Amino acid sequence: MKYILLIVCFLTAIKTSALELKCNFEEVYKDGSIQLGVLLLKESDMRYQYQDKNLFTIFKKNLDFYYVENRKTEAFKKINDNTAVLKNISEIFEQYPNIEDIYYQEDLKFLIEKSEESKFLKRISVQSPKVNLSIYFRDCEETIINEQYLSFFPFNEYH
């Protein structure tokens, strides 16, 4: 659970230049486990929502990160721990689409693959002594994102 939160937080940091985007994602872990969900981006705000009702949804608002449990959507919590990954990824994506293929930060390595089919990324690989996974982005499309879906309170279901 701790690693999932770390990765979700990492993605929550994405900032794009006036880009409004919806993507499906697939997290693939070294042990073969997979988590599915949806990513919404609008300027500096983000929603990273796991499909599994036993997991959570992460929001980025301004420079802060919050999460809402998918089963208890009436309460939110600010993420105070493990934010270094989020902040570093935010910096990487602030430069999108002019980004590098590899980023290093302390013991973390991020490998970035740009998509040839969409306006976003194909894959982000995160490698460190604590976590190794790939996040694949699928069916990315530019679309108008309603502000209600980027708000953690009140929480609005997104399907």
N, C-alpha and C positions, 0 to 999 in steps of 0.2 A: 504494500500500500504506500509506503514511504517513497519508493522509486516512482510509482505512478504519479504521485503528487509532484515530485520533482520534475518529471517530464511535462506534466500538464502545466506546471508553473513556467517551465522553460518556453512552452509554446504561447503561453499567455502573454509573453513579453513582445510578441510580434507587433511591429508598427509599420504601416505602409503609408505611402504618400497619397492621400486622398483616394486610396483604392478601397472599394467595397467589394468584399469577396466572401464566397461560401465554398467550403471544401468538405468533403468527407475525408476522414483520416483513418488510418490503420496503424496501430503501434504493434511492432513485432519485437518480442524480447528474445534474448539469447537462448532461453529455455524452450522457445517455440510458442509460448503463450501470446495471445493476440487480444487487443482491445480496440473496439471500433467507436467512432463518434463523428461529431460535426464541429467544424471550425468556422466561426464568423469573424470577419475583420472589417473594421470601419475606422479609418484614420488611426488614432492611437489606441482605440478600444478593441477588445477582443472577447470572444466567448469560445471556450474549448469544452465541449460537452461530451462526456462519455455516454454511450448508448446504454450501458449496463445500469440498471436502477440501483444496484448496490454501490455504485461509485458516485461521482460528483461532477459538478460543472465549475469551471474556473473562469473568472472574469478578470480582465485588466481594465482599470479605469485610471486614467492619468498615469501616475507612477506606482500605483498600488495594485495589489492582487488580492482577490477574494475567492472563496469557494462556497458552494451551496451543495449539500448532499442531495442527490437526485430523489431520495425518498422523503426528505424533510425540507421542502423548498421554502418554508416560511422563515427560516433563519439562515444567516450568512456569517462567515467568519473571515477576518482579515488574515492573510498569510504573512507571518512574520519570520518564519524559519525557512531555510533553504532558498532564499530569494536571490542569492548570488547567480545561480544559473539563469533565473528569469531576467535579471538585469543585464547579464551578458548577452543573452539572446536578443533582448530588446535592442541593444546597441547594434547587433548584427543586422536585424531587420529594419532598423531605421534607415539603413543604406539601400534597402531593396528598391529597385531591381539591380542596383550596382553593388553586388556582393561578391565576396571571394568564395572559393571552393572549399577552403579549410580554415577553421578558426581554432586557436588554442587559448585556453584560459586556465591557469594553474594545472590541475590534473585532468581537465576536460578537453576533449577533442571533438569538434563538430565538423562533419563532412556534409557538404551541401551539394545536392544535384538539382539543377534547374530543369524544369519541364520544357520539352520542345512542343508540347501540345496545348499548354495552357499558359496563362499569364502569371503563374505562381511556381511553386517548387514541386519537384517530383518526390524528393526524399531528403530527410535530415537524419543523419546517423549521429548518435551520441555515444561516445566511448570514454570510459573512465574506470578506475579500479572498482567503483561501486555500482555502476550501471552501464549496460551495453544494450542499445536498442536502435531500431530504425522506425521512423515515422514516415509513412507514405501518404501523400495527398492525392486524392482521386476526385474526379468530377468537379474540378474547380471552375467556378464561373463568377464573372463580375455580375453583381446584382445589387439592388438597393436594399440595404439592411435597415429595417425599422429599429429605431432607438430602443423600443421596449424590449428587444431581445438582447440588448447589451447592458441591461440593468439587472443587478442582482437583488434589488429590493424595490418594488416587489418583483419576485421571480415570475417570468412569463415562459410558459412551455414553448419550446421550439421543436417542430417536427419536420 
